[in-house]
Amino acid sequence: MTKLWTDTLAALLLATPVQAAADPACRTVPFEDLTFSVCEAHAGDDLRLFLKDAEGQPLLGFERVDAALATEGRKLVFAMNAGMYHPDRSPVGLYVENGAEAQRIITSDGPGNFGLLPNGVFCIAPDRFAVIESRRYAETTPECRYATQSGPMLVIGGKLHPKFLPGSDSLYYRNGVGVSADGATAWFAISDAKVNFHTFARFFRDALGAPDALYFDGNISRLYAPDLGRNDLGFAMGPMVGLTAPAD
């Protein structure tokens, strides 16, 4: 090989940009004196809800979801619990999976966090995400490929839930979902320390810029995020949400 050719090849290699690795789906986000673990999905991603296996048995945890996906040649990128459930792990409120409604929506108030109106629905449509107040969902019946109801709403049109108190001493590990104004991005967040509702809601609004956000649960909140080295165990879960990708 001539020196001219060698020099030319070296120059071409230096001039060719190296393909950057894909950004991780999950990251740690600071807020005030706290940190939150946040995973992000984009419209068109293979984001799904999971509840039962092919035999109709509750999946209960991330490992069984991943095993079920392996039969499709796919894997979990991240996952978290996605709504409240009864002792048999059936959803408390609306649950839609692959276009089929398995549990109807509940619009009445009631005890506990779920019944602290307004509550809402996280909707995964083919081309966008949405967090929709439950009574508005019942009136409009939007087309959601997947949907899960939970409560309370954290952020509603850029405003915090009216019953949240800044100085509340009700502190739990909490998780939920927020959606961008254009519906193109969904953020799934879990607190890394115990927080009250007011702080958790402000994180979605002020740190992530989500005009609408929905609470999933507290205390039992769990996250599967290899990007962060997390695979939380400890509770058998009902509905779960997860981003999938090809296994290889």
Secondary structure, 3 states (H helix, E strand, C coil): CCHHHHHHHHHHHHHCCCCCCCCCCEEEEEECCEEEEEEEEECCCCEEEECECCCCCECECHHHHHHHHHCCCEEEEEEEECCCECCCCCECCCEEECCEEEECCCCCCCCCCCCCCCCEEEEECCCCEEEEEHHHHHHHCCCCCEEEEECCEEEECCEECCCCCCCCCCCECEEEEEECCCCCEEEEEEECCCECHHHHHHHHHHHCCCCEEEEEEECCCCEEEHHHCEECCCCCECCEEEEEEECC
